[in-house]
Amino acid sequence: RIYTRPRRFFKPCEHVDWSERILHEDNAYLIIDKPPGLPCQADNSNSYECIAPCVGRSLGLTFLRPAHRLDTQVQGCLVLAKNLKAKNQFGNWLARHKVHKRYHALTLQAPPRGNLRHDMLVPRTQNDRRRADELFGPGPRLLRKDKNNRGFSPESWKPCKLIVHSFTSMGS
Protein backbone atom coordinates (compact mmCIF):
# COMPACT_ATOMS: atom_id res chain seq x y z
CA ARG A 1 0.00 0.00 0.00
CA ILE A 2 1.03 3.54 -0.62
CA TYR A 3 -0.28 6.21 1.74
CA THR A 4 -0.25 9.67 0.24
CA ARG A 5 -1.07 11.23 3.63
CA PRO A 6 0.47 9.04 6.37
CA ARG A 7 -0.07 9.91 10.05
CA ARG A 8 3.02 11.80 11.15
CA PHE A 9 4.68 11.86 14.59
CA PHE A 10 7.94 13.54 13.56
CA LYS A 11 8.31 16.05 16.42
CA PRO A 12 8.03 13.64 19.36
CA CYS A 13 10.07 11.02 17.49
CA GLU A 14 13.11 12.83 16.16
CA HIS A 15 13.30 15.88 18.43
CA VAL A 16 13.75 14.00 21.71
CA ASP A 17 17.04 13.23 23.44
CA TRP A 18 16.20 9.62 24.30
CA SER A 19 19.29 9.16 26.45
CA GLU A 20 17.85 11.75 28.87
CA ARG A 21 14.54 9.84 29.07
CA ILE A 22 16.04 6.52 30.23
CA LEU A 23 14.74 5.59 33.68
CA HIS A 24 16.36 2.13 33.88
CA GLU A 25 18.30 -0.20 31.62
CA ASP A 26 19.52 -3.78 31.99
CA ASN A 27 20.16 -6.73 29.66
CA ALA A 28 16.44 -7.47 29.21
CA TYR A 29 14.62 -4.13 29.51
CA LEU A 30 14.88 -0.46 28.73
CA ILE A 31 12.46 1.69 30.72
CA ILE A 32 11.87 5.18 29.37
CA ASP A 33 9.76 8.23 30.10
CA LYS A 34 7.56 8.23 26.98
CA PRO A 35 6.59 11.71 25.76
CA PRO A 36 2.99 12.49 24.79
CA GLY A 37 2.08 12.42 21.11
CA LEU A 38 4.07 9.31 20.13
CA PRO A 39 2.31 5.97 19.59
CA CYS A 40 3.51 2.71 21.14
CA GLN A 41 2.26 0.73 18.15
CA ALA A 42 2.84 1.40 14.49
CA ASP A 43 0.03 3.02 12.52
CA ASN A 44 -1.03 1.29 9.29
CA SER A 45 0.29 4.25 7.33
CA ASN A 46 3.48 4.85 9.34
CA SER A 47 5.57 2.20 11.13
CA TYR A 48 8.68 4.39 11.19
CA GLU A 49 7.50 6.99 13.74
CA CYS A 50 6.47 4.94 16.77
CA ILE A 51 8.25 4.43 20.05
CA ALA A 52 10.46 1.35 19.48
CA PRO A 53 12.00 2.40 16.13
CA CYS A 54 12.53 5.98 17.34
CA VAL A 55 14.31 4.92 20.53
CA GLY A 56 16.20 2.13 18.78
CA ARG A 57 17.57 4.42 16.06
CA SER A 58 18.61 7.03 18.59
CA LEU A 59 20.33 4.62 21.00
CA GLY A 60 21.65 2.12 18.44
CA LEU A 61 19.50 -0.80 19.65
CA THR A 62 18.33 -3.21 16.95
CA PHE A 63 15.59 -5.12 18.83
CA LEU A 64 13.16 -3.13 20.97
CA ARG A 65 9.51 -3.98 21.45
CA PRO A 66 6.98 -2.37 23.79
CA ALA A 67 6.27 -4.80 26.64
CA HIS A 68 2.93 -3.01 27.20
CA ARG A 69 1.14 0.02 25.79
CA LEU A 70 0.39 3.57 26.75
CA ASP A 71 -2.04 5.64 24.72
CA THR A 72 -0.48 8.00 22.18
CA GLN A 73 -1.54 11.05 24.22
CA VAL A 74 -0.12 9.70 27.51
CA GLN A 75 3.29 10.55 28.92
CA GLY A 76 4.80 8.08 31.34
CA CYS A 77 6.92 5.10 32.21
CA LEU A 78 7.12 2.61 29.34
CA VAL A 79 8.89 -0.75 29.41
CA LEU A 80 10.64 -1.76 26.19
CA ALA A 81 11.88 -5.35 25.89
CA LYS A 82 15.31 -5.95 24.38
CA ASN A 83 14.47 -9.52 23.34
CA LEU A 84 11.45 -11.72 22.72
CA LYS A 85 11.90 -13.72 25.95
CA ALA A 86 11.76 -10.52 28.02
CA LYS A 87 8.69 -9.28 26.13
CA ASN A 88 6.84 -12.56 26.75
CA GLN A 89 7.91 -12.62 30.41
CA PHE A 90 6.57 -9.11 31.01
CA GLY A 91 3.31 -10.03 29.25
CA ASN A 92 2.95 -13.01 31.58
CA TRP A 93 3.56 -10.78 34.61
CA LEU A 94 0.78 -8.46 33.44
CA ALA A 95 -1.59 -11.37 32.81
CA ARG A 96 -0.92 -12.83 36.27
CA HIS A 97 -1.29 -9.37 37.89
CA LYS A 98 2.33 -9.38 39.12
CA VAL A 99 2.74 -5.92 37.55
CA HIS A 100 0.21 -3.11 37.81
CA LYS A 101 -0.08 0.11 35.87
CA ARG A 102 -0.89 3.21 37.87
CA TYR A 103 -1.79 6.58 36.37
CA HIS A 104 -1.65 10.02 37.91
CA ALA A 105 -4.06 12.54 36.43
CA LEU A 106 -4.47 16.26 36.98
CA THR A 107 -8.08 17.42 37.19
CA LEU A 108 -9.84 20.70 37.84
CA GLN A 109 -11.93 19.18 40.63
CA ALA A 110 -11.84 16.06 42.79
CA PRO A 111 -13.30 13.03 41.01
CA PRO A 112 -15.75 10.73 42.75
CA ARG A 113 -14.26 7.46 44.00
CA GLY A 114 -15.21 4.22 42.30
CA ASN A 115 -15.91 3.18 38.72
CA LEU A 116 -16.31 6.00 36.23
CA ARG A 117 -17.47 5.46 32.66
CA HIS A 118 -16.84 7.99 29.92
CA ASP A 119 -15.83 8.24 26.28
CA MET A 120 -12.40 9.40 25.15
CA LEU A 121 -11.74 11.10 21.83
CA VAL A 122 -9.63 8.82 19.65
CA PRO A 123 -9.79 10.45 16.19
CA ARG A 124 -10.43 7.81 13.52
CA THR A 125 -10.79 9.97 10.43
CA GLN A 126 -8.18 12.26 8.87
CA ASN A 127 -10.50 15.23 9.37
CA ASP A 128 -11.04 14.40 13.07
CA ARG A 129 -7.28 13.92 13.64
CA ARG A 130 -6.50 17.27 12.03
CA ARG A 131 -9.21 19.04 14.07
CA ALA A 132 -8.11 17.36 17.34
CA ASP A 133 -4.46 18.33 16.73
CA GLU A 134 -5.50 21.94 16.08
CA LEU A 135 -7.64 22.07 19.23
CA PHE A 136 -5.55 20.06 21.69
CA GLY A 137 -2.09 19.44 20.24
CA PRO A 138 -0.41 16.09 20.99
CA GLY A 139 -1.48 15.95 24.66
CA PRO A 140 -4.63 14.77 26.42
CA ARG A 141 -7.84 14.57 24.46
CA LEU A 142 -11.41 15.51 25.14
CA LEU A 143 -13.62 13.32 27.33
CA ARG A 144 -17.41 13.17 27.31
CA LYS A 145 -20.05 11.71 29.59
CA ASP A 146 -23.01 12.27 27.25
CA LYS A 147 -23.71 11.42 23.60
CA ASN A 148 -22.83 14.89 22.23
CA ASN A 149 -20.18 14.27 19.55
CA ARG A 150 -18.93 17.89 19.78
CA GLY A 151 -18.37 18.07 16.03
CA PHE A 152 -16.37 14.82 15.77
CA SER A 153 -17.54 11.68 13.99
CA PRO A 154 -19.29 9.11 16.23
CA GLU A 155 -16.64 6.44 15.53
CA SER A 156 -13.97 8.72 17.04
CA TRP A 157 -15.28 8.15 20.58
CA LYS A 158 -13.92 5.16 22.55
CA PRO A 159 -15.70 3.95 25.70
CA CYS A 160 -13.40 3.90 28.74
CA LYS A 161 -13.60 2.76 32.33
CA LEU A 162 -11.64 4.50 35.05
CA ILE A 163 -11.38 3.29 38.63
CA VAL A 164 -10.55 6.05 41.10
CA HIS A 165 -8.91 4.50 44.14
CA SER A 166 -7.79 7.71 45.80
CA PHE A 167 -6.96 11.33 45.15
CA THR A 168 -4.92 14.05 46.78
CA SER A 169 -5.75 17.75 46.59
CA MET A 170 -2.94 19.91 45.25
CA GLY A 171 -4.57 23.05 46.68
CA SER A 172 -6.53 25.68 44.85
PyMOL CGO cylinders between C-alpha atoms (Angstrom):
from pymol import cmd
from pymol.cgo import CYLINDER

trace = [
    CYLINDER, 0.00, 0.00, 0.00, 1.03, 3.54, -0.62, 0.3, 1, 1, 1, 1, 1, 1,
    CYLINDER, 1.03, 3.54, -0.62, -0.28, 6.21, 1.74, 0.3, 1, 1, 1, 1, 1, 1,
    CYLINDER, -0.28, 6.21, 1.74, -0.25, 9.67, 0.24, 0.3, 1, 1, 1, 1, 1, 1,
    CYLINDER, -0.25, 9.67, 0.24, -1.07, 11.23, 3.63, 0.3, 1, 1, 1, 1, 1, 1,
    CYLINDER, -1.07, 11.23, 3.63, 0.47, 9.04, 6.37, 0.3, 1, 1, 1, 1, 1, 1,
    CYLINDER, 0.47, 9.04, 6.37, -0.07, 9.91, 10.05, 0.3, 1, 1, 1, 1, 1, 1,
    CYLINDER, -0.07, 9.91, 10.05, 3.02, 11.80, 11.15, 0.3, 1, 1, 1, 1, 1, 1,
    CYLINDER, 3.02, 11.80, 11.15, 4.68, 11.86, 14.59, 0.3, 1, 1, 1, 1, 1, 1,
    CYLINDER, 4.68, 11.86, 14.59, 7.94, 13.54, 13.56, 0.3, 1, 1, 1, 1, 1, 1,
    CYLINDER, 7.94, 13.54, 13.56, 8.31, 16.05, 16.42, 0.3, 1, 1, 1, 1, 1, 1,
    CYLINDER, 8.31, 16.05, 16.42, 8.03, 13.64, 19.36, 0.3, 1, 1, 1, 1, 1, 1,
    CYLINDER, 8.03, 13.64, 19.36, 10.07, 11.02, 17.49, 0.3, 1, 1, 1, 1, 1, 1,
    CYLINDER, 10.07, 11.02, 17.49, 13.11, 12.83, 16.16, 0.3, 1, 1, 1, 1, 1, 1,
    CYLINDER, 13.11, 12.83, 16.16, 13.30, 15.88, 18.43, 0.3, 1, 1, 1, 1, 1, 1,
    CYLINDER, 13.30, 15.88, 18.43, 13.75, 14.00, 21.71, 0.3, 1, 1, 1, 1, 1, 1,
    CYLINDER, 13.75, 14.00, 21.71, 17.04, 13.23, 23.44, 0.3, 1, 1, 1, 1, 1, 1,
    CYLINDER, 17.04, 13.23, 23.44, 16.20, 9.62, 24.30, 0.3, 1, 1, 1, 1, 1, 1,
    CYLINDER, 16.20, 9.62, 24.30, 19.29, 9.16, 26.45, 0.3, 1, 1, 1, 1, 1, 1,
    CYLINDER, 19.29, 9.16, 26.45, 17.85, 11.75, 28.87, 0.3, 1, 1, 1, 1, 1, 1,
    CYLINDER, 17.85, 11.75, 28.87, 14.54, 9.84, 29.07, 0.3, 1, 1, 1, 1, 1, 1,
    CYLINDER, 14.54, 9.84, 29.07, 16.04, 6.52, 30.23, 0.3, 1, 1, 1, 1, 1, 1,
    CYLINDER, 16.04, 6.52, 30.23, 14.74, 5.59, 33.68, 0.3, 1, 1, 1, 1, 1, 1,
    CYLINDER, 14.74, 5.59, 33.68, 16.36, 2.13, 33.88, 0.3, 1, 1, 1, 1, 1, 1,
    CYLINDER, 16.36, 2.13, 33.88, 18.30, -0.20, 31.62, 0.3, 1, 1, 1, 1, 1, 1,
    CYLINDER, 18.30, -0.20, 31.62, 19.52, -3.78, 31.99, 0.3, 1, 1, 1, 1, 1, 1,
    CYLINDER, 19.52, -3.78, 31.99, 20.16, -6.73, 29.66, 0.3, 1, 1, 1, 1, 1, 1,
    CYLINDER, 20.16, -6.73, 29.66, 16.44, -7.47, 29.21, 0.3, 1, 1, 1, 1, 1, 1,
    CYLINDER, 16.44, -7.47, 29.21, 14.62, -4.13, 29.51, 0.3, 1, 1, 1, 1, 1, 1,
    CYLINDER, 14.62, -4.13, 29.51, 14.88, -0.46, 28.73, 0.3, 1, 1, 1, 1, 1, 1,
    CYLINDER, 14.88, -0.46, 28.73, 12.46, 1.69, 30.72, 0.3, 1, 1, 1, 1, 1, 1,
    CYLINDER, 12.46, 1.69, 30.72, 11.87, 5.18, 29.37, 0.3, 1, 1, 1, 1, 1, 1,
    CYLINDER, 11.87, 5.18, 29.37, 9.76, 8.23, 30.10, 0.3, 1, 1, 1, 1, 1, 1,
    CYLINDER, 9.76, 8.23, 30.10, 7.56, 8.23, 26.98, 0.3, 1, 1, 1, 1, 1, 1,
    CYLINDER, 7.56, 8.23, 26.98, 6.59, 11.71, 25.76, 0.3, 1, 1, 1, 1, 1, 1,
    CYLINDER, 6.59, 11.71, 25.76, 2.99, 12.49, 24.79, 0.3, 1, 1, 1, 1, 1, 1,
    CYLINDER, 2.99, 12.49, 24.79, 2.08, 12.42, 21.11, 0.3, 1, 1, 1, 1, 1, 1,
    CYLINDER, 2.08, 12.42, 21.11, 4.07, 9.31, 20.13, 0.3, 1, 1, 1, 1, 1, 1,
    CYLINDER, 4.07, 9.31, 20.13, 2.31, 5.97, 19.59, 0.3, 1, 1, 1, 1, 1, 1,
    CYLINDER, 2.31, 5.97, 19.59, 3.51, 2.71, 21.14, 0.3, 1, 1, 1, 1, 1, 1,
    CYLINDER, 3.51, 2.71, 21.14, 2.26, 0.73, 18.15, 0.3, 1, 1, 1, 1, 1, 1,
    CYLINDER, 2.26, 0.73, 18.15, 2.84, 1.40, 14.49, 0.3, 1, 1, 1, 1, 1, 1,
    CYLINDER, 2.84, 1.40, 14.49, 0.03, 3.02, 12.52, 0.3, 1, 1, 1, 1, 1, 1,
    CYLINDER, 0.03, 3.02, 12.52, -1.03, 1.29, 9.29, 0.3, 1, 1, 1, 1, 1, 1,
    CYLINDER, -1.03, 1.29, 9.29, 0.29, 4.25, 7.33, 0.3, 1, 1, 1, 1, 1, 1,
    CYLINDER, 0.29, 4.25, 7.33, 3.48, 4.85, 9.34, 0.3, 1, 1, 1, 1, 1, 1,
    CYLINDER, 3.48, 4.85, 9.34, 5.57, 2.20, 11.13, 0.3, 1, 1, 1, 1, 1, 1,
    CYLINDER, 5.57, 2.20, 11.13, 8.68, 4.39, 11.19, 0.3, 1, 1, 1, 1, 1, 1,
    CYLINDER, 8.68, 4.39, 11.19, 7.50, 6.99, 13.74, 0.3, 1, 1, 1, 1, 1, 1,
    CYLINDER, 7.50, 6.99, 13.74, 6.47, 4.94, 16.77, 0.3, 1, 1, 1, 1, 1, 1,
    CYLINDER, 6.47, 4.94, 16.77, 8.25, 4.43, 20.05, 0.3, 1, 1, 1, 1, 1, 1,
    CYLINDER, 8.25, 4.43, 20.05, 10.46, 1.35, 19.48, 0.3, 1, 1, 1, 1, 1, 1,
    CYLINDER, 10.46, 1.35, 19.48, 12.00, 2.40, 16.13, 0.3, 1, 1, 1, 1, 1, 1,
    CYLINDER, 12.00, 2.40, 16.13, 12.53, 5.98, 17.34, 0.3, 1, 1, 1, 1, 1, 1,
    CYLINDER, 12.53, 5.98, 17.34, 14.31, 4.92, 20.53, 0.3, 1, 1, 1, 1, 1, 1,
    CYLINDER, 14.31, 4.92, 20.53, 16.20, 2.13, 18.78, 0.3, 1, 1, 1, 1, 1, 1,
    CYLINDER, 16.20, 2.13, 18.78, 17.57, 4.42, 16.06, 0.3, 1, 1, 1, 1, 1, 1,
    CYLINDER, 17.57, 4.42, 16.06, 18.61, 7.03, 18.59, 0.3, 1, 1, 1, 1, 1, 1,
    CYLINDER, 18.61, 7.03, 18.59, 20.33, 4.62, 21.00, 0.3, 1, 1, 1, 1, 1, 1,
    CYLINDER, 20.33, 4.62, 21.00, 21.65, 2.12, 18.44, 0.3, 1, 1, 1, 1, 1, 1,
    CYLINDER, 21.65, 2.12, 18.44, 19.50, -0.80, 19.65, 0.3, 1, 1, 1, 1, 1, 1,
    CYLINDER, 19.50, -0.80, 19.65, 18.33, -3.21, 16.95, 0.3, 1, 1, 1, 1, 1, 1,
    CYLINDER, 18.33, -3.21, 16.95, 15.59, -5.12, 18.83, 0.3, 1, 1, 1, 1, 1, 1,
    CYLINDER, 15.59, -5.12, 18.83, 13.16, -3.13, 20.97, 0.3, 1, 1, 1, 1, 1, 1,
    CYLINDER, 13.16, -3.13, 20.97, 9.51, -3.98, 21.45, 0.3, 1, 1, 1, 1, 1, 1,
    CYLINDER, 9.51, -3.98, 21.45, 6.98, -2.37, 23.79, 0.3, 1, 1, 1, 1, 1, 1,
    CYLINDER, 6.98, -2.37, 23.79, 6.27, -4.80, 26.64, 0.3, 1, 1, 1, 1, 1, 1,
    CYLINDER, 6.27, -4.80, 26.64, 2.93, -3.01, 27.20, 0.3, 1, 1, 1, 1, 1, 1,
    CYLINDER, 2.93, -3.01, 27.20, 1.14, 0.02, 25.79, 0.3, 1, 1, 1, 1, 1, 1,
    CYLINDER, 1.14, 0.02, 25.79, 0.39, 3.57, 26.75, 0.3, 1, 1, 1, 1, 1, 1,
    CYLINDER, 0.39, 3.57, 26.75, -2.04, 5.64, 24.72, 0.3, 1, 1, 1, 1, 1, 1,
    CYLINDER, -2.04, 5.64, 24.72, -0.48, 8.00, 22.18, 0.3, 1, 1, 1, 1, 1, 1,
    CYLINDER, -0.48, 8.00, 22.18, -1.54, 11.05, 24.22, 0.3, 1, 1, 1, 1, 1, 1,
    CYLINDER, -1.54, 11.05, 24.22, -0.12, 9.70, 27.51, 0.3, 1, 1, 1, 1, 1, 1,
    CYLINDER, -0.12, 9.70, 27.51, 3.29, 10.55, 28.92, 0.3, 1, 1, 1, 1, 1, 1,
    CYLINDER, 3.29, 10.55, 28.92, 4.80, 8.08, 31.34, 0.3, 1, 1, 1, 1, 1, 1,
    CYLINDER, 4.80, 8.08, 31.34, 6.92, 5.10, 32.21, 0.3, 1, 1, 1, 1, 1, 1,
    CYLINDER, 6.92, 5.10, 32.21, 7.12, 2.61, 29.34, 0.3, 1, 1, 1, 1, 1, 1,
    CYLINDER, 7.12, 2.61, 29.34, 8.89, -0.75, 29.41, 0.3, 1, 1, 1, 1, 1, 1,
    CYLINDER, 8.89, -0.75, 29.41, 10.64, -1.76, 26.19, 0.3, 1, 1, 1, 1, 1, 1,
    CYLINDER, 10.64, -1.76, 26.19, 11.88, -5.35, 25.89, 0.3, 1, 1, 1, 1, 1, 1,
    CYLINDER, 11.88, -5.35, 25.89, 15.31, -5.95, 24.38, 0.3, 1, 1, 1, 1, 1, 1,
    CYLINDER, 15.31, -5.95, 24.38, 14.47, -9.52, 23.34, 0.3, 1, 1, 1, 1, 1, 1,
    CYLINDER, 14.47, -9.52, 23.34, 11.45, -11.72, 22.72, 0.3, 1, 1, 1, 1, 1, 1,
    CYLINDER, 11.45, -11.72, 22.72, 11.90, -13.72, 25.95, 0.3, 1, 1, 1, 1, 1, 1,
    CYLINDER, 11.90, -13.72, 25.95, 11.76, -10.52, 28.02, 0.3, 1, 1, 1, 1, 1, 1,
    CYLINDER, 11.76, -10.52, 28.02, 8.69, -9.28, 26.13, 0.3, 1, 1, 1, 1, 1, 1,
    CYLINDER, 8.69, -9.28, 26.13, 6.84, -12.56, 26.75, 0.3, 1, 1, 1, 1, 1, 1,
    CYLINDER, 6.84, -12.56, 26.75, 7.91, -12.62, 30.41, 0.3, 1, 1, 1, 1, 1, 1,
    CYLINDER, 7.91, -12.62, 30.41, 6.57, -9.11, 31.01, 0.3, 1, 1, 1, 1, 1, 1,
    CYLINDER, 6.57, -9.11, 31.01, 3.31, -10.03, 29.25, 0.3, 1, 1, 1, 1, 1, 1,
    CYLINDER, 3.31, -10.03, 29.25, 2.95, -13.01, 31.58, 0.3, 1, 1, 1, 1, 1, 1,
    CYLINDER, 2.95, -13.01, 31.58, 3.56, -10.78, 34.61, 0.3, 1, 1, 1, 1, 1, 1,
    CYLINDER, 3.56, -10.78, 34.61, 0.78, -8.46, 33.44, 0.3, 1, 1, 1, 1, 1, 1,
    CYLINDER, 0.78, -8.46, 33.44, -1.59, -11.37, 32.81, 0.3, 1, 1, 1, 1, 1, 1,
    CYLINDER, -1.59, -11.37, 32.81, -0.92, -12.83, 36.27, 0.3, 1, 1, 1, 1, 1, 1,
    CYLINDER, -0.92, -12.83, 36.27, -1.29, -9.37, 37.89, 0.3, 1, 1, 1, 1, 1, 1,
    CYLINDER, -1.29, -9.37, 37.89, 2.33, -9.38, 39.12, 0.3, 1, 1, 1, 1, 1, 1,
    CYLINDER, 2.33, -9.38, 39.12, 2.74, -5.92, 37.55, 0.3, 1, 1, 1, 1, 1, 1,
    CYLINDER, 2.74, -5.92, 37.55, 0.21, -3.11, 37.81, 0.3, 1, 1, 1, 1, 1, 1,
    CYLINDER, 0.21, -3.11, 37.81, -0.08, 0.11, 35.87, 0.3, 1, 1, 1, 1, 1, 1,
    CYLINDER, -0.08, 0.11, 35.87, -0.89, 3.21, 37.87, 0.3, 1, 1, 1, 1, 1, 1,
    CYLINDER, -0.89, 3.21, 37.87, -1.79, 6.58, 36.37, 0.3, 1, 1, 1, 1, 1, 1,
    CYLINDER, -1.79, 6.58, 36.37, -1.65, 10.02, 37.91, 0.3, 1, 1, 1, 1, 1, 1,
    CYLINDER, -1.65, 10.02, 37.91, -4.06, 12.54, 36.43, 0.3, 1, 1, 1, 1, 1, 1,
    CYLINDER, -4.06, 12.54, 36.43, -4.47, 16.26, 36.98, 0.3, 1, 1, 1, 1, 1, 1,
    CYLINDER, -4.47, 16.26, 36.98, -8.08, 17.42, 37.19, 0.3, 1, 1, 1, 1, 1, 1,
    CYLINDER, -8.08, 17.42, 37.19, -9.84, 20.70, 37.84, 0.3, 1, 1, 1, 1, 1, 1,
    CYLINDER, -9.84, 20.70, 37.84, -11.93, 19.18, 40.63, 0.3, 1, 1, 1, 1, 1, 1,
    CYLINDER, -11.93, 19.18, 40.63, -11.84, 16.06, 42.79, 0.3, 1, 1, 1, 1, 1, 1,
    CYLINDER, -11.84, 16.06, 42.79, -13.30, 13.03, 41.01, 0.3, 1, 1, 1, 1, 1, 1,
    CYLINDER, -13.30, 13.03, 41.01, -15.75, 10.73, 42.75, 0.3, 1, 1, 1, 1, 1, 1,
    CYLINDER, -15.75, 10.73, 42.75, -14.26, 7.46, 44.00, 0.3, 1, 1, 1, 1, 1, 1,
    CYLINDER, -14.26, 7.46, 44.00, -15.21, 4.22, 42.30, 0.3, 1, 1, 1, 1, 1, 1,
    CYLINDER, -15.21, 4.22, 42.30, -15.91, 3.18, 38.72, 0.3, 1, 1, 1, 1, 1, 1,
    CYLINDER, -15.91, 3.18, 38.72, -16.31, 6.00, 36.23, 0.3, 1, 1, 1, 1, 1, 1,
    CYLINDER, -16.31, 6.00, 36.23, -17.47, 5.46, 32.66, 0.3, 1, 1, 1, 1, 1, 1,
    CYLINDER, -17.47, 5.46, 32.66, -16.84, 7.99, 29.92, 0.3, 1, 1, 1, 1, 1, 1,
    CYLINDER, -16.84, 7.99, 29.92, -15.83, 8.24, 26.28, 0.3, 1, 1, 1, 1, 1, 1,
    CYLINDER, -15.83, 8.24, 26.28, -12.40, 9.40, 25.15, 0.3, 1, 1, 1, 1, 1, 1,
    CYLINDER, -12.40, 9.40, 25.15, -11.74, 11.10, 21.83, 0.3, 1, 1, 1, 1, 1, 1,
    CYLINDER, -11.74, 11.10, 21.83, -9.63, 8.82, 19.65, 0.3, 1, 1, 1, 1, 1, 1,
    CYLINDER, -9.63, 8.82, 19.65, -9.79, 10.45, 16.19, 0.3, 1, 1, 1, 1, 1, 1,
    CYLINDER, -9.79, 10.45, 16.19, -10.43, 7.81, 13.52, 0.3, 1, 1, 1, 1, 1, 1,
    CYLINDER, -10.43, 7.81, 13.52, -10.79, 9.97, 10.43, 0.3, 1, 1, 1, 1, 1, 1,
    CYLINDER, -10.79, 9.97, 10.43, -8.18, 12.26, 8.87, 0.3, 1, 1, 1, 1, 1, 1,
    CYLINDER, -8.18, 12.26, 8.87, -10.50, 15.23, 9.37, 0.3, 1, 1, 1, 1, 1, 1,
    CYLINDER, -10.50, 15.23, 9.37, -11.04, 14.40, 13.07, 0.3, 1, 1, 1, 1, 1, 1,
    CYLINDER, -11.04, 14.40, 13.07, -7.28, 13.92, 13.64, 0.3, 1, 1, 1, 1, 1, 1,
    CYLINDER, -7.28, 13.92, 13.64, -6.50, 17.27, 12.03, 0.3, 1, 1, 1, 1, 1, 1,
    CYLINDER, -6.50, 17.27, 12.03, -9.21, 19.04, 14.07, 0.3, 1, 1, 1, 1, 1, 1,
    CYLINDER, -9.21, 19.04, 14.07, -8.11, 17.36, 17.34, 0.3, 1, 1, 1, 1, 1, 1,
    CYLINDER, -8.11, 17.36, 17.34, -4.46, 18.33, 16.73, 0.3, 1, 1, 1, 1, 1, 1,
    CYLINDER, -4.46, 18.33, 16.73, -5.50, 21.94, 16.08, 0.3, 1, 1, 1, 1, 1, 1,
    CYLINDER, -5.50, 21.94, 16.08, -7.64, 22.07, 19.23, 0.3, 1, 1, 1, 1, 1, 1,
    CYLINDER, -7.64, 22.07, 19.23, -5.55, 20.06, 21.69, 0.3, 1, 1, 1, 1, 1, 1,
    CYLINDER, -5.55, 20.06, 21.69, -2.09, 19.44, 20.24, 0.3, 1, 1, 1, 1, 1, 1,
    CYLINDER, -2.09, 19.44, 20.24, -0.41, 16.09, 20.99, 0.3, 1, 1, 1, 1, 1, 1,
    CYLINDER, -0.41, 16.09, 20.99, -1.48, 15.95, 24.66, 0.3, 1, 1, 1, 1, 1, 1,
    CYLINDER, -1.48, 15.95, 24.66, -4.63, 14.77, 26.42, 0.3, 1, 1, 1, 1, 1, 1,
    CYLINDER, -4.63, 14.77, 26.42, -7.84, 14.57, 24.46, 0.3, 1, 1, 1, 1, 1, 1,
    CYLINDER, -7.84, 14.57, 24.46, -11.41, 15.51, 25.14, 0.3, 1, 1, 1, 1, 1, 1,
    CYLINDER, -11.41, 15.51, 25.14, -13.62, 13.32, 27.33, 0.3, 1, 1, 1, 1, 1, 1,
    CYLINDER, -13.62, 13.32, 27.33, -17.41, 13.17, 27.31, 0.3, 1, 1, 1, 1, 1, 1,
    CYLINDER, -17.41, 13.17, 27.31, -20.05, 11.71, 29.59, 0.3, 1, 1, 1, 1, 1, 1,
    CYLINDER, -20.05, 11.71, 29.59, -23.01, 12.27, 27.25, 0.3, 1, 1, 1, 1, 1, 1,
    CYLINDER, -23.01, 12.27, 27.25, -23.71, 11.42, 23.60, 0.3, 1, 1, 1, 1, 1, 1,
    CYLINDER, -23.71, 11.42, 23.60, -22.83, 14.89, 22.23, 0.3, 1, 1, 1, 1, 1, 1,
    CYLINDER, -22.83, 14.89, 22.23, -20.18, 14.27, 19.55, 0.3, 1, 1, 1, 1, 1, 1,
    CYLINDER, -20.18, 14.27, 19.55, -18.93, 17.89, 19.78, 0.3, 1, 1, 1, 1, 1, 1,
    CYLINDER, -18.93, 17.89, 19.78, -18.37, 18.07, 16.03, 0.3, 1, 1, 1, 1, 1, 1,
    CYLINDER, -18.37, 18.07, 16.03, -16.37, 14.82, 15.77, 0.3, 1, 1, 1, 1, 1, 1,
    CYLINDER, -16.37, 14.82, 15.77, -17.54, 11.68, 13.99, 0.3, 1, 1, 1, 1, 1, 1,
    CYLINDER, -17.54, 11.68, 13.99, -19.29, 9.11, 16.23, 0.3, 1, 1, 1, 1, 1, 1,
    CYLINDER, -19.29, 9.11, 16.23, -16.64, 6.44, 15.53, 0.3, 1, 1, 1, 1, 1, 1,
    CYLINDER, -16.64, 6.44, 15.53, -13.97, 8.72, 17.04, 0.3, 1, 1, 1, 1, 1, 1,
    CYLINDER, -13.97, 8.72, 17.04, -15.28, 8.15, 20.58, 0.3, 1, 1, 1, 1, 1, 1,
    CYLINDER, -15.28, 8.15, 20.58, -13.92, 5.16, 22.55, 0.3, 1, 1, 1, 1, 1, 1,
    CYLINDER, -13.92, 5.16, 22.55, -15.70, 3.95, 25.70, 0.3, 1, 1, 1, 1, 1, 1,
    CYLINDER, -15.70, 3.95, 25.70, -13.40, 3.90, 28.74, 0.3, 1, 1, 1, 1, 1, 1,
    CYLINDER, -13.40, 3.90, 28.74, -13.60, 2.76, 32.33, 0.3, 1, 1, 1, 1, 1, 1,
    CYLINDER, -13.60, 2.76, 32.33, -11.64, 4.50, 35.05, 0.3, 1, 1, 1, 1, 1, 1,
    CYLINDER, -11.64, 4.50, 35.05, -11.38, 3.29, 38.63, 0.3, 1, 1, 1, 1, 1, 1,
    CYLINDER, -11.38, 3.29, 38.63, -10.55, 6.05, 41.10, 0.3, 1, 1, 1, 1, 1, 1,
    CYLINDER, -10.55, 6.05, 41.10, -8.91, 4.50, 44.14, 0.3, 1, 1, 1, 1, 1, 1,
    CYLINDER, -8.91, 4.50, 44.14, -7.79, 7.71, 45.80, 0.3, 1, 1, 1, 1, 1, 1,
    CYLINDER, -7.79, 7.71, 45.80, -6.96, 11.33, 45.15, 0.3, 1, 1, 1, 1, 1, 1,
    CYLINDER, -6.96, 11.33, 45.15, -4.92, 14.05, 46.78, 0.3, 1, 1, 1, 1, 1, 1,
    CYLINDER, -4.92, 14.05, 46.78, -5.75, 17.75, 46.59, 0.3, 1, 1, 1, 1, 1, 1,
    CYLINDER, -5.75, 17.75, 46.59, -2.94, 19.91, 45.25, 0.3, 1, 1, 1, 1, 1, 1,
    CYLINDER, -2.94, 19.91, 45.25, -4.57, 23.05, 46.68, 0.3, 1, 1, 1, 1, 1, 1,
    CYLINDER, -4.57, 23.05, 46.68, -6.53, 25.68, 44.85, 0.3, 1, 1, 1, 1, 1, 1,
]
cmd.load_cgo(trace, "trace")
